[in-house]
Amino acid sequence: MASGSDTEFSFPALIGGVPLPIDFAPAILFSILYGLLTPVVLYRLIHKRSRTTVLVGTGGFVIERTVAYALRAHAAHNAGFRASHGLEIYLQVAINAGFITIGQDTLALLRALLVDATFGKPPPVSGADASDTTFSLGALPRADAASASHDRVRGPSTSSGGLGDLRKDQSRTSVEPLTVASERPGFERERADMPRARQHIRSVCGIAALVFLAVVVMSIIAGVDYRKAVDSGEDASQVQVLRYASSGITLFLLVCMICGALYAIAKTRRVPRRPVALIVALCVLLTIVAVYRLIVMRNWTTSLLSTAPGSQNTAGAKAAWWVFHATPELIASALLLSVNLRQWFKTGPFGDLTSEKPATVP
């Protein structure tokens, strides 16, 4: 593609630009911060109660970013290393695919959360003494339960105190009625097992996971072929299409995940609010990255080292990249590692594919 004159060739600008001295301080800072997250990754994967394959993608991302930012810091003050084609390809692949990996893990968490909500649960007993009577009154026939409740109110009989003592005891005692949750209206809808919904959720999330995988492949190809785009107009156009497609599709999937999570808590009380809030926060952070990429990818440049507007090598462009691309990724990674995902989302060791059978509704 020509720009300015027939002899001046332009190609898509590097997202984040080339490593320059201005990148040194933030690159060191981010490498250290990701390095501090690495022990947390190991703890989450080693500890039995928090171990889950859902974290593998984010764990690899954290380790990769520790290395990538260290290399970026080294290249910032080493012109020879900065010109390395291998480094250029590696950084572009990492930048293109990194946030998508976190999106894949977030999808797996959403799937586990929604699938867990479809399993039937035994009815709880409500009332002040529910913890003491869940089994005894819930298991008794209605007549026996009524008798047991009557005996509970009447209290023990006395041989010497007579009726007066009994009335005094009753006047000092207030008994809350006990209600088995299955007798409340709407229990069947709230607690019954939902195998069809479970199958539907797994099918939709499975398709979304395949789309995420295809997007990762596209982003990797765009990064690997970027070096060719510097010298070929056809390759430049192909790289640009792949970059737009990967970021655009990822943005669409993230918005769908936000809508799906919010719809779930609006339609049923089965889905806990706190895990949904975490999923929405993660998706919003990754959405910032996707939108930023879609905005800056329209820029083309005539040289990797150019500092002209649109080259992504100016101070303003560098600051925007660190704020809107690098920072949301770091925060999202820290959020994922800050909680026990296995407890929050009932993931089990392999996502929602747990060995536990759902509880049956009597």
C-alpha positions in Angstrom: 0.0 0.0 0.0 1.4 3.4 -1.0 1.5 6.3 1.3 2.5 9.8 0.3 4.2 8.7 -2.9 4.5 5.7 -5.2 7.9 4.8 -3.8 7.0 5.0 -0.2 5.7 1.7 1.1 3.6 1.4 4.3 2.6 -1.5 6.5 0.5 -2.0 9.7 2.2 -0.4 12.7 3.3 -2.6 15.5 0.9 -2.7 18.4 2.9 -1.3 21.3 5.6 -0.1 18.9 9.2 -1.3 19.0 11.0 -1.4 22.4 12.5 2.1 22.9 14.3 3.6 25.9 11.0 5.1 27.0 9.7 1.5 27.5 12.5 0.5 29.9 11.0 1.6 33.2 7.4 0.3 32.7 8.8 -3.0 31.2 10.9 -3.6 34.3 7.9 -2.8 36.5 5.5 -5.1 34.7 8.1 -7.9 34.6 8.6 -7.7 38.3 4.8 -7.6 39.0 4.2 -10.7 36.8 7.2 -12.3 38.5 5.5 -11.8 41.9 2.4 -13.5 40.5 4.4 -16.6 39.4 4.5 -18.1 43.0 0.8 -17.6 43.3 0.3 -19.6 40.0 2.4 -22.4 41.3 0.5 -22.4 44.6 -2.9 -22.5 42.9 -1.8 -25.4 40.7 -0.1 -27.4 43.4 -2.5 -26.9 46.3 -5.1 -29.6 46.2 -8.1 -27.4 47.1 -7.4 -24.8 44.4 -5.9 -27.0 41.7 -7.8 -26.8 38.4 -6.9 -26.9 34.7 -8.9 -23.8 34.2 -5.9 -21.8 35.4 -3.4 -23.4 33.0 -3.9 -20.7 30.4 -3.6 -17.8 32.8 -0.7 -19.4 34.5 1.2 -19.8 31.3 0.3 -16.2 30.4 1.8 -14.9 33.6 5.1 -16.7 33.1 5.2 -15.7 29.5 4.6 -12.0 30.3 7.4 -12.1 32.9 9.8 -13.2 30.2 8.4 -10.9 27.5 8.6 -7.7 29.5 12.2 -8.6 30.6 13.1 -9.0 27.0 11.4 -5.8 26.1 13.3 -4.0 28.8 16.6 -5.4 27.5 15.7 -4.4 23.9 14.9 -0.8 25.1 18.6 -0.1 25.6 20.1 -2.5 23.1 19.7 -1.4 19.5 21.1 -4.6 18.1 18.7 -6.8 20.1 15.8 -4.5 19.3 16.4 -5.2 15.5 16.1 -9.0 16.0 13.5 -10.5 13.8 12.9 -13.3 16.2 12.2 -10.9 19.0 9.9 -8.9 16.9 7.8 -12.0 15.9 7.7 -13.3 19.5 6.5 -10.0 21.0 3.8 -9.6 18.3 2.5 -13.2 18.8 2.5 -12.7 22.6 0.8 -9.3 22.4 -1.8 -10.6 19.9 -2.8 -13.8 21.7 -2.2 -13.0 25.4 -5.5 -11.4 26.4 -7.4 -14.0 24.3 -6.0 -16.7 26.6 -7.4 -15.0 29.6 -10.7 -14.8 27.8 -10.6 -18.6 27.2 -10.2 -19.2 31.0 -13.0 -16.8 31.8 -15.3 -18.7 29.4 -14.4 -22.0 31.2 -15.3 -20.4 34.5 -18.6 -19.1 33.2 -19.4 -22.5 31.9 -18.6 -24.2 35.2 -20.7 -21.7 37.1 -23.8 -22.0 34.9 -23.5 -25.8 34.7 -23.3 -26.1 38.4 -26.5 -24.1 38.7 -28.4 -26.7 36.7 -27.9 -29.5 39.1 -30.8 -30.3 41.5 -30.3 -29.7 45.2 -32.0 -31.2 48.2 -34.6 -28.9 49.8 -33.4 -26.9 52.9 -35.5 -26.4 56.0 -36.3 -22.8 56.9 -36.9 -21.6 60.4 -35.0 -20.8 63.6 -34.2 -24.5 64.4 -33.7 -25.6 60.8 -30.2 -27.0 61.5 -31.6 -29.3 64.2 -34.7 -30.5 62.3 -33.8 -30.8 58.7 -33.7 -34.5 58.8 -36.2 -35.4 61.6 -39.1 -33.3 60.5 -38.3 -33.4 56.8 -38.2 -37.2 56.8 -41.3 -37.8 58.9 -44.8 -38.2 57.4 -47.0 -35.1 57.7 -49.0 -36.5 60.7 -45.9 -37.5 62.5 -44.2 -34.2 61.8 -47.2 -32.4 63.2 -47.1 -34.6 66.3 -43.4 -34.0 66.8 -44.0 -30.2 66.4 -46.8 -30.4 68.9 -44.7 -32.3 71.4 -42.0 -29.7 70.9 -44.4 -26.9 71.8 -45.9 -28.8 74.7 -42.6 -29.5 76.3 -41.9 -32.1 79.0 -44.6 -33.0 81.5 -44.0 -32.7 85.2 -45.5 -34.7 88.0 -45.2 -32.1 90.7 -45.5 -28.7 89.0 -48.9 -29.4 87.5 -50.6 -27.3 84.8 -49.5 -24.0 86.2 -45.8 -24.7 85.7 -46.4 -25.9 82.2 -48.3 -22.7 81.3 -45.4 -20.6 82.7 -43.0 -22.5 80.5 -45.1 -22.0 77.5 -45.5 -18.3 78.2 -41.7 -17.9 78.2 -41.2 -19.9 75.0 -41.8 -18.7 71.5 -41.6 -21.4 68.8 -41.1 -20.5 65.1 -43.0 -22.6 62.6 -40.7 -24.9 60.6 -41.2 -25.1 56.9 -39.7 -27.6 54.5 -38.5 -25.6 51.5 -40.0 -28.1 49.0 -43.5 -27.1 50.3 -42.9 -23.5 49.2 -44.3 -22.3 45.9 -41.8 -22.3 43.1 -39.5 -24.9 44.7 -39.7 -27.3 41.8 -38.6 -24.5 39.4 -35.8 -23.4 41.7 -34.3 -26.7 42.8 -35.2 -29.3 40.2 -32.4 -30.9 38.1 -32.2 -29.3 34.6 -30.3 -31.7 32.3 -31.6 -30.0 29.1 -30.3 -26.6 30.2 -27.0 -28.2 31.3 -26.6 -29.8 27.8 -27.5 -26.5 26.1 -25.0 -24.5 28.2 -22.2 -27.0 27.5 -23.0 -27.0 23.8 -23.0 -23.2 23.5 -19.8 -22.8 25.6 -18.2 -25.6 23.7 -18.8 -23.7 20.4 -17.5 -20.5 21.9 -14.4 -22.3 23.1 -13.7 -23.5 19.6 -14.2 -20.0 18.3 -11.7 -18.7 20.9 -9.3 -21.4 19.7 -9.7 -20.3 16.1 -9.1 -16.7 17.2 -5.9 -17.7 19.0 -4.7 -19.4 15.8 -5.5 -16.2 13.7 -3.6 -14.0 16.2 -0.6 -16.3 16.1 -0.5 -16.3 12.3 -0.8 -12.5 12.3 2.2 -12.2 14.6 4.3 -14.8 12.7 3.6 -13.2 9.3 4.1 -9.6 10.5 7.8 -9.7 9.3 6.5 -10.5 5.8 4.1 -7.6 6.0 7.0 -5.2 6.2 8.1 -6.1 2.7 4.9 -7.2 1.0 1.6 -5.3 0.4 -0.3 -8.6 0.0 1.0 -9.9 3.3 0.4 -6.6 5.0 -3.3 -6.7 4.0 -3.6 -10.3 5.2 -2.0 -9.5 8.6 -4.3 -6.5 9.0 -7.4 -8.7 8.3 -6.3 -11.3 10.7 -5.6 -8.7 13.5 -9.0 -7.1 13.0 -10.8 -10.4 12.9 -9.1 -11.8 16.0 -9.7 -8.7 18.1 -13.3 -8.1 16.7 -14.4 -11.7 17.3 -12.9 -11.7 20.8 -14.7 -8.5 21.6 -18.0 -10.1 20.4 -17.4 -13.2 22.6 -16.6 -11.0 25.7 -19.8 -9.0 25.3 -21.8 -12.2 24.9 -20.2 -13.6 28.1 -21.2 -10.4 30.0 -24.7 -10.6 28.7 -25.0 -14.3 29.5 -23.7 -13.9 33.0 -26.1 -11.0 33.8 -29.0 -12.8 32.2 -28.3 -15.9 34.4 -28.5 -13.9 37.6 -31.6 -12.0 36.4 -33.5 -15.2 35.5 -32.7 -17.5 38.5 -31.6 -17.3 42.1 -29.4 -20.4 41.6 -26.4 -18.5 40.3 -24.4 -16.8 43.0 -23.7 -13.1 42.5 -20.1 -12.9 43.6 -18.6 -15.2 40.9 -20.7 -13.4 38.3 -19.3 -10.1 39.4 -15.8 -11.4 38.9 -16.6 -12.7 35.4 -18.1 -9.4 34.4 -15.0 -7.6 35.8 -12.7 -9.8 33.8 -14.7 -9.4 30.6 -14.8 -5.6 31.0 -11.0 -5.5 31.5 -10.4 -7.6 28.4 -12.9 -5.6 26.4 -10.8 -2.5 27.1 -7.9 -4.3 25.5 -9.9 -5.4 22.5 -11.4 -1.9 21.9 -7.9 -0.3 22.2 -6.6 -2.7 19.6 -9.4 -2.1 17.1 -8.7 1.7 17.5 -5.0 1.6 17.0 -4.8 -1.0 14.3 -5.9 1.5 11.7 -2.5 3.0 11.9 0.2 2.3 9.2 3.8 3.3 9.2 6.7 3.5 6.7 9.4 2.3 9.2 9.5 0.2 12.3 11.6 2.9 14.0 9.6 5.8 12.8 8.3 8.3 15.4 5.8 9.9 13.2 2.1 10.1 14.3 0.5 6.7 13.9 3.8 4.8 14.2 2.9 3.7 17.7 6.4 4.8 18.8 5.5 8.3 20.1 5.4 9.0 23.8 1.6 9.3 23.8 1.1 6.1 21.9 3.5 4.2 24.2 1.6 5.5 27.3 -1.7 4.5 25.8 -0.5 1.0 25.1 0.8 0.5 28.7 -2.5 1.9 30.1 -5.1 0.3 27.9 -3.4 -2.9 26.8 -0.8 -4.0 29.4 -2.5 -2.8 32.6 -5.9 -4.5 32.0 -4.1 -7.8 31.3 -2.2 -7.5 34.5 -5.2 -6.7 36.6 -7.2 -9.5 35.0 -4.4 -12.0 35.8 -4.2 -10.8 39.4 -8.0 -11.1 39.8 -8.0 -14.7 38.5 -5.2 -15.7 40.9 -6.5 -13.8 43.9 -9.4 -16.2 44.6 -9.9 -19.9 44.9 -11.6 -20.5 41.6 -12.3 -24.1 42.4 -14.4 -23.1 45.4 -16.0 -20.0 43.8 -17.0 -21.7 40.5 -17.3 -25.4 41.6 -14.9 -26.2 38.8 -13.4 -29.4 40.1 -10.0 -30.3 38.7 -11.2 -30.3 35.1 -13.6 -27.4 34.7 -17.2 -28.4 35.2 -16.5 -32.1 34.5 -16.5 -33.1 38.2 -16.8 -36.6 39.5 -19.5 -35.6 41.9 -23.1 -36.6 41.1 -25.8 -34.0 41.4 -28.0 -34.2 44.4 -31.5 -35.6 43.8 -34.7 -33.8 44.7 -37.0 -36.0 46.8 
